[in-house]
Amino acid sequence: MAFIKLKNITYTYPLAKEPALRNMSCELERGKFYGVIGENAGGKTTFCNLLRGLIPHFYRGELEGEMTIDGQEIRNIDVDILSTQIGYIFQNPFTQISGVKKTVFEEIALGMENLGVPKEEIIQQVIEIAELVKIEDLLQKDPNQLSGGQRQKVAFASIIAMDTDVFVIDEPTSQLDPQGTESIFEIIDKLKKQAKTIILVEHKIDLVAEYADELIVIGQGEILAKGDVHQVLSDFSLQTRGVMFPQAALLSKALSEKGFDFPNIPVTKSECIQMLKERMR
């Protein structure tokens, strides 16, 4: 059953001449991992701002159409309550650290303190979450002195501590090296295995293809495609709309053009290797 529903949503930022989102309609179900992909400046971050309630409650502008979260219209929803239901992890980890706490332990605990969680429970939760995201060695460090990758992990820990069921994550690996990127996807995969709902904006399509259940393709403020990962990444016409494809799919396309056909298009490295082995037999 759909948890978030958009129907003919069009949104224009204040003072902007053109809409950032155009006639969007889609439904998102609980417990699924949605990868949001598409061209740069195509509306993906605005889509996240809408899901998180920042539109229309922080970014005013003009919002047309209907959107509901768990049956509540977005215009009437209590954003304070929404913040306890949907965790939002920003693209830039430097903007997510509060700046008022002296240790990572206190930073992770901040949200729970604001909710009035008992001290003993806070201590236990912080320790468990630190172990989950592998930052036990950072708990006594100053969050303002951490690297970008370390801050991103602390940002994840802080949001996980709020015990939300839905995570909206906007390009969390944009400033990270390959090792940092892998560690962030390990955290996201752990959340997926806990049946959390994940909406992830990410350009690293090979990793998105490996972990996501469905893809939402956004370009020029419109939803260009939505569906199962294999279904979406089998449509190479989306390349003309700025959509990146995983290396496995591109290799199968190149081989197919040389007469080396696959039964279907692989989207991950392991799928590609398996199909190559079967084809060689």
VENCOR-V801444 format. One record per residue. N is the residue number from 0. SS is DSSP state (@ for helix, = for strand, . for the rest). OMEGA is omega in whole degrees, 0 to 359 (none if undefined). D_FIRST is the distance of its C-alpha to the first C-alpha in Angstrom with 1 decimal. Layout:
N & SS & OMEGA & D_FIRST
N & SS & OMEGA & D_FIRST
//
This chain:
0 & . & 183 & 0.0
1 & = & 177 & 3.8
2 & = & 177 & 6.4
3 & = & 180 & 9.3
4 & = & 173 & 10.3
5 & = & 179 & 13.8
6 & = & 177 & 15.8
7 & = & 181 & 19.4
8 & = & 172 & 20.1
9 & = & 182 & 23.7
10 & = & 178 & 25.5
11 & = & 178 & 29.2
12 & . & 177 & 30.8
13 & . & 177 & 33.8
14 & . & 178 & 37.0
15 & . & 180 & 35.2
16 & . & 182 & 36.2
17 & . & 178 & 33.2
18 & . & 174 & 29.4
19 & . & 175 & 27.8
20 & = & 184 & 24.4
21 & = & 170 & 24.5
22 & = & 181 & 22.2
23 & = & 174 & 19.0
24 & = & 175 & 15.7
25 & = & 177 & 12.6
26 & = & 179 & 9.0
27 & = & 182 & 8.4
28 & = & 177 & 5.8
29 & . & 172 & 7.4
30 & . & 180 & 10.3
31 & . & 177 & 11.2
32 & = & 180 & 14.6
33 & = & 172 & 15.1
34 & = & 180 & 18.7
35 & = & 185 & 20.0
36 & = & 178 & 23.3
37 & . & 184 & 25.9
38 & . & 175 & 29.3
39 & . & 179 & 30.9
40 & . & 182 & 30.7
41 & . & 178 & 28.0
42 & . & 185 & 25.6
43 & @ & 180 & 23.6
44 & @ & 177 & 24.9
45 & @ & 176 & 24.4
46 & @ & 177 & 20.7
47 & @ & 179 & 20.6
48 & @ & 178 & 22.6
49 & @ & 181 & 20.1
50 & @ & 183 & 17.1
51 & . & 179 & 19.4
52 & . & 176 & 20.7
53 & @ & 168 & 24.1
54 & @ & 11 & 23.8
55 & @ & 190 & 24.8
56 & @ & 176 & 26.0
57 & . & 173 & 28.4
58 & . & 186 & 28.9
59 & . & 178 & 29.6
60 & . & 181 & 30.3
61 & = & 181 & 28.7
62 & = & 177 & 25.0
63 & = & 180 & 24.0
64 & = & 184 & 20.7
65 & = & 173 & 17.6
66 & = & 178 & 15.3
67 & = & 173 & 13.0
68 & = & 183 & 12.0
69 & . & 176 & 10.0
70 & . & 181 & 11.2
71 & = & 179 & 14.7
72 & = & 186 & 16.7
73 & . & 181 & 18.2
74 & . & 184 & 21.7
75 & . & 187 & 21.6
76 & . & 176 & 19.9
77 & . & 186 & 22.3
78 & @ & 177 & 22.7
79 & @ & 177 & 24.5
80 & @ & 180 & 21.5
81 & @ & 181 & 19.2
82 & . & 177 & 21.7
83 & . & 181 & 21.0
84 & . & 182 & 17.2
85 & = & 177 & 17.5
86 & = & 183 & 20.5
87 & = & 178 & 22.3
88 & = & 186 & 24.8
89 & . & 178 & 27.3
90 & . & 183 & 29.1
91 & . & 182 & 32.4
92 & @ & 181 & 32.7
93 & @ & 179 & 35.9
94 & @ & 185 & 34.2
95 & . & 177 & 31.8
96 & . & 186 & 34.6
97 & . & 182 & 35.6
98 & . & 184 & 39.3
99 & . & 181 & 40.3
100 & . & 186 & 40.0
101 & . & 178 & 42.8
102 & . & 177 & 40.9
103 & @ & 178 & 37.7
104 & @ & 181 & 37.2
105 & @ & 180 & 37.4
106 & @ & 180 & 35.2
107 & @ & 184 & 32.3
108 & @ & 189 & 32.9
109 & @ & 182 & 33.1
110 & @ & 179 & 29.5
111 & @ & 176 & 29.7
112 & @ & 180 & 33.0
113 & @ & 179 & 31.7
114 & . & 178 & 29.1
115 & . & 178 & 32.0
116 & . & 180 & 31.0
117 & . & 186 & 34.1
118 & @ & 182 & 36.5
119 & @ & 180 & 36.5
120 & @ & 178 & 32.7
121 & @ & 181 & 32.9
122 & @ & 181 & 35.5
123 & @ & 181 & 33.6
124 & @ & 181 & 30.4
125 & @ & 180 & 32.4
126 & @ & 181 & 34.2
127 & @ & 181 & 31.1
128 & @ & 177 & 29.3
129 & @ & 177 & 32.6
130 & @ & 181 & 32.8
131 & @ & 183 & 29.2
132 & . & 175 & 30.1
133 & . & 176 & 33.7
134 & . & 180 & 35.6
135 & @ & 183 & 37.5
136 & @ & 182 & 40.7
137 & @ & 191 & 39.7
138 & . & 181 & 39.1
139 & . & 180 & 42.6
140 & . & 178 & 42.9
141 & . & 182 & 42.8
142 & @ & 181 & 39.4
143 & @ & 180 & 41.4
144 & @ & 184 & 43.6
145 & . & 174 & 40.9
146 & . & 179 & 40.3
147 & @ & 180 & 37.3
148 & @ & 178 & 35.6
149 & @ & 179 & 36.3
150 & @ & 180 & 35.0
151 & @ & 177 & 31.7
152 & @ & 178 & 31.3
153 & @ & 177 & 32.2
154 & @ & 176 & 29.7
155 & @ & 182 & 26.9
156 & @ & 181 & 28.4
157 & @ & 180 & 28.5
158 & @ & 177 & 24.9
159 & @ & 181 & 23.9
160 & . & 180 & 26.2
161 & . & 175 & 24.0
162 & . & 177 & 21.4
163 & . & 179 & 18.4
164 & . & 184 & 15.0
165 & = & 178 & 14.7
166 & = & 172 & 17.7
167 & = & 190 & 18.8
168 & = & 187 & 21.9
169 & = & 177 & 24.3
170 & . & 185 & 26.8
171 & . & 184 & 27.8
172 & . & 187 & 30.4
173 & . & 182 & 32.2
174 & . & 187 & 35.3
175 & . & 175 & 35.3
176 & . & 182 & 37.3
177 & @ & 180 & 36.0
178 & @ & 178 & 36.4
179 & @ & 178 & 34.5
180 & @ & 179 & 31.7
181 & @ & 182 & 31.3
182 & @ & 178 & 31.3
183 & @ & 179 & 28.5
184 & @ & 174 & 26.3
185 & @ & 178 & 27.2
186 & @ & 180 & 25.8
187 & @ & 179 & 22.5
188 & @ & 177 & 22.3
189 & @ & 177 & 22.8
190 & @ & 178 & 19.9
191 & @ & 181 & 17.7
192 & @ & 175 & 19.1
193 & . & 178 & 18.2
194 & . & 174 & 14.4
195 & . & 174 & 14.6
196 & = & 184 & 12.6
197 & = & 172 & 15.5
198 & = & 187 & 16.4
199 & = & 170 & 19.9
200 & = & 184 & 22.5
201 & . & 179 & 25.3
202 & . & 183 & 28.1
203 & . & 192 & 28.9
204 & @ & 180 & 27.1
205 & @ & 179 & 28.5
206 & @ & 177 & 26.7
207 & @ & 181 & 23.4
208 & @ & 182 & 23.5
209 & @ & 189 & 24.3
210 & @ & 188 & 21.5
211 & . & 173 & 18.5
212 & . & 181 & 15.6
213 & = & 176 & 15.2
214 & = & 172 & 17.7
215 & = & 181 & 17.7
216 & = & 182 & 21.3
217 & = & 177 & 22.8
218 & = & 181 & 26.3
219 & . & 176 & 28.4
220 & . & 182 & 25.5
221 & = & 172 & 23.3
222 & = & 184 & 20.4
223 & = & 180 & 22.5
224 & = & 176 & 20.1
225 & = & 178 & 16.6
226 & = & 177 & 15.5
227 & = & 183 & 16.5
228 & @ & 181 & 19.5
229 & @ & 180 & 22.0
230 & @ & 183 & 21.0
231 & @ & 185 & 21.5
232 & . & 171 & 24.6
233 & . & 181 & 26.2
234 & . & 184 & 26.7
235 & @ & 176 & 30.0
236 & @ & 179 & 30.4
237 & @ & 177 & 28.3
238 & @ & 180 & 31.3
239 & @ & 179 & 33.0
240 & @ & 175 & 30.4
241 & . & 182 & 31.2
242 & . & 176 & 28.5
243 & . & 179 & 29.9
244 & . & 179 & 29.4
245 & . & 182 & 29.9
246 & @ & 181 & 33.4
247 & @ & 180 & 32.3
248 & @ & 180 & 31.0
249 & @ & 178 & 34.1
250 & @ & 180 & 36.4
251 & @ & 179 & 34.9
252 & @ & 180 & 35.3
253 & @ & 179 & 38.9
254 & @ & 179 & 39.8
255 & @ & 179 & 38.3
256 & @ & 177 & 40.6
257 & . & 179 & 43.5
258 & . & 181 & 42.6
259 & . & 190 & 40.9
260 & . & 173 & 37.6
261 & . & 177 & 34.5
262 & . & 173 & 32.2
263 & . & 187 & 29.3
264 & . & 177 & 29.1
265 & . & 180 & 28.9
266 & . & 178 & 27.1
267 & . & 180 & 28.4
268 & @ & 182 & 32.0
269 & @ & 177 & 31.5
270 & @ & 182 & 30.0
271 & @ & 179 & 32.9
272 & @ & 180 & 35.5
273 & @ & 180 & 34.3
274 & @ & 178 & 34.4
275 & @ & 178 & 37.8
276 & @ & 180 & 39.1
277 & @ & 179 & 37.9
278 & @ & 181 & 39.4
279 & @ & 178 & 42.7
280 & . & none & 43.0
//
